[in-house]
Amino acid sequence: MNTTEQQPLTHTDKYYIQTIRPFLPKEAFQKKPSYLWYFLANFSLFISAITVTRYSDNIWIFLIASLLSGNSLPGLVFFAHDLSHGLVMAKSWQRHCLEVLIWGINFIPQTMWIHIHHRTHHPNAATFQDPDRRWLTSEKTWIKWIYTWIFYPQKNKLLPGLINPFAYIHFVFYILRNFIAVFISPTSKLYIVPYQVPYTFKEKFSIIIETGIIILIQTIIFAAVECNWLKYLFVGILPILIASVIEVIYVATNHYLNPVKAQNNSVQGTTSVIVPPLFNLIHDNFSYHTEHHLFPTMHPCYYPLVSDLLKKHFPQDYNQLTITEAWRRLWNSQAFDL
């Protein structure tokens, strides 16, 4: 992380954007329908894993198929993420159906994702109104303490050096807790979302319909592997857990390392991570997360350029760490923000 001896100035996102935007080519903001190849590649892997599992009785083949599917699901998530920001195509019924399908494969109702990510998270990243922030110490309750103890990377005072494996499947429970929050009161003890704008009746109805689609998708997958529960475990359940490992490592390092503040500042409030080039290729440059928050409608292949510009113009504000260092810091941090 870049630091200076003096306290950095607090800029606004508008100022960052106005400074950097003149150095970016127009092509960076043009829609790229050809990017559908990224979806097709990952979707083909997903279907291939199901097909191989259907026609095999070898447990090792099941495991390989599960690993392939588990690595294709994050690719589908990253594509749906970009698709929902309008990077690939304009709003249309085709785009909507594609989003519902991809999010559904990943057990995520599309309307819930739009509500959390677009309506609430992006305008309020790392602020008190961010649904993806850590809880504050003042918000601590027994159920939140248990939840964070199980699922958040943090320094373990009782067992120093312990790496909690449940933290790696947190994305599954992140989706579950947000799904529960759709239908219960914010005053309920089971409401364990840091912040959320109330859902409208229309949104709730859409989420119910999309949940039905998720069940239908899983039923089709179950039927595709001959209604065999062992095979379904390897193509329906384990891939989601494998995908969670990848997604959690990115999301946690992107958003849990910086203090929660009153004002949104995407550069000071988020962290980009440095990963091997192969991971940037297969994960759609998701490691450049600060860059995405500044320019959510920009194609990911231009994120490295934005990163270079941030280092040049705002080195005191820009947070970038190697993935190993970011992950190490998380395991030495506190679960609750002060």
N, C-alpha and C positions, 0 to 999 in steps of 0.2 A: 504494500500500500504506500502510495506516495505521501510524504508528510513534509511540512516546513516548520520552522521554529516559531513562526507567527501564526496566530489564529486565522484560518482562511476566511475570506470574505464570503458572505452568504449571497449567492446569486440566485436568480430565478431560472426556471427551465426556459422561459422565453428568451432570456439573455443568452444562455448557452446556445439555443437554437439559432438566434439571430447572428451570433458570432460564427458558427460553424456552417450554416446552410449555404452561404455563397461559395464554399469550397467543394460542394457536393454536386455531381453531375445530375442532370434532369432524369437520366435513365434510372437512377437509383429509386425513383418514386413512381415509375411506370409499372403497370400491372404486367405480370409475366405468366400468361396461360401455359407456356411451355414448362413451367415449374410443376405441372401435374405429373411429370416423370418421377419426381421424388415420392409422390403419393403412390404411383403405380408400382415402384420398386418395393416399397415397404408393404403395400397391400399384397403384392405377389408373394413375398416372404411369409406373410401371415396365412394366406390361403394354402401355400405349399406345406407349411407346418401341419395344418389340419389334414391335408390330403395324405401326407406321409404317415401320420399317426393312424389314420383310418385303415390303411392297407398294411400295417405292420403289427406284430405282436412282440416286438423286441423292446424291452424296457429302456435300453440305451438309445434306441431310435427315438423313443418318446422324449427322453431327456434332451437330445440334440434338437428335436423339433420345438420343445419348450423354450430352449435358449434362443433359437432363431425367432420364434414368435415374440418372446419377451424383449428382444432387441428391436423388433420391427414396430412394436406398439409405441415406444417413445418417438420414433420417427413419424408415426401417424399423428401423435399428439402435437409435435412441433409443426407439422404441416397444417393441421387443423387450426393451430394457434395463428399461423401466418395467414391462412385462408380467412379466418374471422376478422383479421385486421385489414382485409381487402388487398393483400399483396398479389394475389393470383388472378382474381376475377371480380367484377363488380357484383353488387347484390343482385341475386336472381333466385328463382326457385331451385335451379340446379345446384347453386352454391349452398343454399340452405339444406337441401337433402344430403349433400356430401358432408356437410358439417355434422348433421344429426347422425349420419352413419358412422363417421370416424369417432366422434365423441362417444357414441353409443357402444362401439366396440371396446372402448376404454372405461365403460361403466359411468360415464359422465353425461347427464342431461344437458343438451346444448344450450337451452335457455338459462340454466343455472350458471353455466360457464360464462356466458355473455354478461349476466348480472354481476357475478363476482369480479371477473377480470376486466371487463370494459367499463362497466358503470361505476364500479367502486375502487378497484385496485389501482388502475392506471392513473386516475386523477389524484389519488391520495397516497401514493407509494411512500412507505416509511413514515407515515403520519398516524395520528390517533384514529383516523377514519380508514385505515388500511386493513382489509380483512385478512391479509397475509402477514401481518406484523406479529411480533411476539407480544404476549400479554405484559401489562405493566404490573409492578409489584402491588400496587394499590388495587388491582383487579383479582388478586389471588383468592381462589376458593379451593376447597378440598378436591373437587372434581377436576379443576384446572391443574392443580398441583399434581394429581395422579396422572392426568393426560400428558403433561409436559415431562414428567419423570419417565414415562414409558416411551414417548415418541420423539422428544426433542433432543438433538445433540447437545450435551452440556457436561460440565465438569462434575464428576461423581465424587462427592465428599466422603461417602461411606466406603466406596470401593474405588480408590484412585486408580486410574489407568484402564478401568472397565469400559469397553466399547459396547454399548447396548445395541443388539441386532435389530430390535423393534424400531429403532429410529430409521432404519433403511426402508421399512414398509409404511412409513408415515403417510405417503401420498394417498394410499388407499383409504386411510382413516380421515385424512384431510377432506376427501370427497364425501365420505360418509357423514362427517360432522356438519359440513355445509348443506348436505341434503336434509338432514334432520332439522337444521335451522330454518329451512324453507317453511316448515309447517308448524313450528312451535313458537311460543312467545319469547321475546328476548329476556323476559324476567324469569323464565324457567331455569332450574338448576342444570338441566341438560343442554342448555344453550351455551355451547363452548366455542363460539366464533368470536374473535376479538372485536370485530365491528362488521355491521352489515346494514345496508339500506333495506327497508322492508320490501318484501316481494308483493307485487300487485296480484289481484285475483287471476288476471290473464296469464301472468308468468307462472303462477302455481298450477293452473290448468294445463299449460303447455308442458311443464315439468312432469306432471302425471302422465300425459300422453307419451312423452319421450322416455319415461321409465318403462312404460309398456313396450316401447320399441327395443329398449335394452334387454328386457326379458325375452322378447322375440328373437333377437340376435343370438342370445345365449342358448335358446332352445334349438335354433338352427345349427349352431356349433355342436351341441350335444347330439343332435340327430345325425350330423355329418360324421361323427366318430362312432356311429352304430349304437348310440345310447349306452355306451360303455363308460361307467363312472371313473375308472382308472384313466382311460384315455382323455376324458373331459378334464380331469385334474391337471393333466400335462398340457392341454391346449386352451383351457378356459380359465383356470385359476392360477397356476404357477406363472404363466407369462405376465399376468397383471402384477404379481409380486416382484418379478424380475424387473419389469418396467418401472415400478415404484422406486427401486434402488437408484436407477439412473436419474429419474425425475427429482427425487428428494435431494440428491447430491447437488444438482443445479439450483433448485429452488431455495434450499436452505442457505447455500453459500451466497446466492444472489441477494437474499433479503434478511438474513438473521444476524449479520455481522455489524450492522450500523445502528446507532441509537434512534429510537422513535422520537420524532420532532413534531412541532405544531404545523410547520409549513412544508409543503411538498418540494423536495429538491432531489431530482432523479440522479444527479451526478454524485452528490455527497451521501445520498440515502441508499444507494444500491451498489453492488460490487460485481464487476466482471471478473471472470476467472480464466486462467491460461491453461489450456488442455492441449494434448498432442493434436497435430493437424488432422489425423484420421478421424478423431472424435468431432472436430468441427465440421468435417465433411458429412459424416453420417448423422450428426445431430443438428445440422442446419445452422451452425454458428450460434447456437443457443447460449454459449459461454459468454458472448458479448451482450450482457443483459442491460447494462447502463445505456448502451447505444440504442437498444430497442426501446427503452423507456423514453428517450429523447425523440426518436423518430420511429414510432410504431408502424407507420405505413411504408417504411423503406425496406427494400429487399435485403435479406441477411448477408448476401455476398458483399455488401458495401459496409458492413459493420467494422471490419478492420480499418477502413479509411477513417471512420468516425473516431475510432479508438486512437489512432495516430494524431488526429486533430485535437482531441481532448488532452492528450499528453503534452501537446505543444502549447495550447492556449490556457488550459486549466490544470496544470500538473498538481496543484495543491488540493484540488477538489476530487480528482478522478481516483477511484478505488479499483485497482486491478492486482490480483494475487494469483499465484499458481494454485491449481485446484487442491494440491496436497497441503499447502500452507493455509488456505482458506478453511479446509476441512479440519486441520489441526487446531486452528483458532476456535472453531465452533465447539470442539470437544473440550476446550478450556474456558468456555464462556458460561454465563449464568442463563438459566432458562427464562427468567423474567427480567424485563427491562426495568431499570430504575425509574 
